[in-house]
Amino acid sequence: MSEILVLVEHVDGEVKKVTLELLTLARSLGTPAAVWAGPGYSGDAKAKLAEYGAEKIYVASSPDIVDYVVAPKAELLAQLVSSASPAAVLVAATAEGKEIAGRLAVKTDSGVITDAVGLGEGFVADQSIFGGGVNVHSRVTKGTPIVAVRPNSTPPSPAPAAGTEEEVSVTLSDAARAARIVDRVKQEKGARPELTEAAIVVSGGRGVGSAENFSIIEELADSLGAAVGASRAATDAGWYPHQFQVGQTGKTVSPQLYIAAGISGAIQHRAGMQTAKTIVAINKDPEAPIFELADFGVVGDLHQVVPQLTEEIKKRK
């Protein structure tokens, strides 16, 4: 089977969950080959990638790759596309991943698909477009298919493989060195999982009523080991930080379980969460649009329903 390149997402040498999802997806379509870009590669990283199906691991450990903004990774992948002739290239549909995909498409004269939530035979992608209003099947018709896949679209499943290493060197062009990273500030990480990678997300909206009331949303999330999200109305009101906004102008999530509390379900919000596997809505308005999308709905005051739900979950632990 043909190789499928998977760009590894990693932080401080730790492989991120979305990479394991991409390797799992790649296994159904060909032979996964992981591409490690930048320093931090280790025996633990190799073991993790091999555990989830990487037959080969291309290692480009030059610090130059992460000293400049985005472009070096696109040039590395373009070099591998030329030398290895893969069947496709998969990246995570993060802000950086989508920019890499676009740059790679230009460099290789290939088609690109972003925000895919599934990928089938012939590299036909399932995709939500027009703000989530339309679901389509898309396929690249030119060059090497380049697909950016949303996190949490595929449950990661281990399938041990060889993990054969191959060192790769890349010579960066002057254009790739045009924007240099001069400083990094490490954001303190809380106990909750990252919003875009979480398997469970609990979001609050206008119905929460105030910043103080978001504590009941956080308590429910903590009882489930979930991330906390918010609607645009809640973040615009200053009740919750903007980096936790879920929606067309915020972050796109695709968890196994999404709980929307006090969120009406306007298209702007739905565009960011409608690919969740199971959606639970809590709203006192029985006509709220969110119920059209929900798998389970509770018509009631979230200030009564959510604390009761949290208490019941704690009893069952």
N, C-alpha and C positions, 0 to 999 in steps of 0.2 A: 504493500500500500504506500501511497505517496506521503511524503513528509508534510506535516502541518506545523508551521511555526507559531509558537505561543510566547508572546512577550511577557516575561516574569515581572509582576509587581512585587516589590519588596521594600521593607523599611528596616534600616539598621541590620540588614542581613537576614531578616525574617520574612519568609514567603507569605504573602497575603492570601487570604481565602479565595479571592476572585481568580487567582492563578490556578488553584486546584480545580475550580469550576471549569475554567477554559481547557485544562488538560483532559478533564472528564468528557467534555463536549468534543474535543478533538479526536479522542479515541473512537468515537462512533463514526468518524468520517475518514480517518486515515491513521498515520503514525505520528504521534505527538513529538515535537522537538522543541524543548524549552530554550528561550534566548535570555540569558542573564546579562544585563547591561549595567556596568559600573562596579565599584568595589563592594566588598561584603560577602562574596561567595565563600561558602564553607562546606565542610562535610555534612553538617546538619541540613543545609539548604539542598545539597545534592540528594541526600536521603529522602527528603520530603518530596522533591520533584519526581524522583524515581518511583516513590511509593504510589504516586497518582498517575503514573503512566508515561513519563518522559523517557522515550527510548534513547534520545540523544539530548545533550545539554551543550549548547553553544555558549561559551563563557568569554565575554569581553569585559575584562575587569579594569580597564584604564580609567583613572579618576577623571580624565578629560570628558568622559561621557556624561558625568553628572555635574561638571563644572559649568556647563553651558545649558541654555534653556531649550529643551525638547528636541531641537534639530539633530544632535548627535545620535539619538536613538533611532530616528527616522533614517539616517544615513547608514547606521549599522544594519538595520533590517533590509534596506535597499541592497546592500552588499550581499547579504545572505540570500535574498530573492534571486539575485543574479547568479550566485555560485551554486546554490542548492536546488533551485527550481522547485520550490514547494508547491503543493496543491492549493494552499491558502495561507493567510496570515491572520491570527486572532489576537486581538488586544482587548483590554477592559474598556468599557464605555465610560471612562472617567473624563474629566476635562482634559487632562494631559493625554490620555489614551486616544481620544478622538482627534486631537491635534496631530499626534504622531501618525494616525491612520490617514489623515488628509494629506500630510506632507509625503508620506510613503506612496500614496496613490499617484501624486504628481511625479515623483521621482521614477516610478516604475511604469507609468502610463497605464495604470490599472483602475478598475472601478472600486468604489468603497461603499460600504453600508454601515451606518451607525445606529446605535440603540437597538440592536437586534435582541430579541428575547427568546429566540430559538433558532436552530440551524439544522436543516435536514439534508437528505440526499441531494447531491448536485449543488451543495452549498446554497440552497434556497433558504433565505432568512425570514423568520416571522418578525414583523416590525409594526410599531404603532406610529402613525404620522398625523399631521395636522392637529397637534395638541392632544393627541390621544383619541381623536374623533373617529379615526379609520384604522383598521388593522389590515395589513397587506402582506403578501408574500413577495419578496424581492430577490433578485439574482444578479450578480455581476456578469456582464456580457463581454468584458474586455480585460485582458491581462490576468494578473493573479488576484483572485478574490481577497479583499481586505475587509475584515468584519470586526466592528467594535461591539462587544456583547455586554449587556447590562449585568452588573453584579447580582447574584442571587437568582439568576435565570435557570441555572442548572445545579442540582444538588451534587456536591463533590463526592466522588466515590473512588476509593483506592483500588488500584490494579497494578501491582508491582511490575516494573520494567527495568531495562538494563541501566539506563541513566549514563550512557557512555559520554564522557566529556570530550569536548573539542575546543581548544583555545582559539579565539578569534581576535585579530587585531584590526582596527579600523583607523583610517587616516581621515581626519576631519577636514572639510573644506573651509575656506575663509568665511563663507556664508554661515556655516554651522557655529562658528566662533564669534558671531556678531553680537550676541547677547550673553554676557557672562553673569553667573550668579556670584554676588560679592558677599552675601551674608545669609545665614539661616537662623531662624528663631524656632526653637523647639516648643511646640504647643503641649502644655500639660494634658495628659490623657486621663480621663476619669475612668470609673469602673464600668461604665456602660459601653457596649460595642459601638463601633463606628456606624453612623446612620446608613450610609449607602451599602454597607456589607452585612448589616444585622439581619438575622433570620426572623426576628419579630420586631415590629415597630408600633409604638403607641403614639398617636398624634392628637393634639388638642387644637380646637379652633375657636371661633368667635364665642361659641357657647360656654367656654371655660370662664369667661367674664372678667378675669384680671390676671396679672402676673402672679399674685399670691396663690391663686387657685390652681396654677399649674403644678403645684405640689402634689395634687391628687393624681395628675397624669403621670408624674415622675414616680410616685409610689407604686402605681399599677405596673409601670414599665419595669421597675426594679424587682417586683415580685415575679415577673416573667423572664428576667434577664434580657430585657429588650432595650432598644434605643428609643429615644424620645424625638418626636417630630412635631411640627406645628404648621398650621395653614398660613397663607399670606396675610389674612386678616389679623391673626394673632401676632405675627412678627411685626407687621406695620404698626400695630397698636403699642409695640414695645413690651409685650408680655413675655416674649421669648426671643433669644438671639436669632438673627437672620440666617446664620449658618445651619440652623436646624429646619429651615423652611422646606417643605415638600411641595412640589408643584412645577408647572411649566417654567416659571422664572426662579425656581429654587432647585432642590436636588430631586433626582429620580430614584425611587427605591422599588425593589421587586422582592420583598420578603416572602417567607412562607406564610406569615400571619400579619395582617395589618388591621389595627384597631383605630377607628376614627371616632373620636369623642367630641361632640359639639361642632362638627364640620358639616356644612350644608351639602357639599359635593359639587361645587361649581367646576366647570371644565378645566379651569386653570389648575385646580388641585388634583382632579382626576388624572390629568396627564402625567402626574408624577408618581402615581401609586396604583393605577388600575391593573397593572400586570402582576400584582401580588396574588399568590396562590389562593389564599382565603382572606376575605374581607369582612370584618365585623363593624357595624355602624351603630353608634349610640346617639340618638337625637330626639328631642321632645316634639319635633315637627314631623308628623307621619308622612307629609308630602315632600320632605327633603329629597333632592335628587340623589343623594348618596345611597339611598335605599334601593335605587334602580341597579346599582352596581354591587351592592353587598350580598354576600352569601348568607349572612345572618344579621338580623337587625333587631335592636331593642328601642322601642319607642318609650322614652322616659327622660327624666331630668338626670343629666350626667353626674350632678353633684350628689345624687342618691345612688345611682346605678354603679358608678365607678368604684366608690369606696366599698360597696357590698361585694363587687366582683373581686377587688383586691383582697378583702378579708377571706373570701371563699377559697381563693387560690392559695393563700397562706395556710389555711387549714389543711389543704390537700398535699402540702409538701412533706 
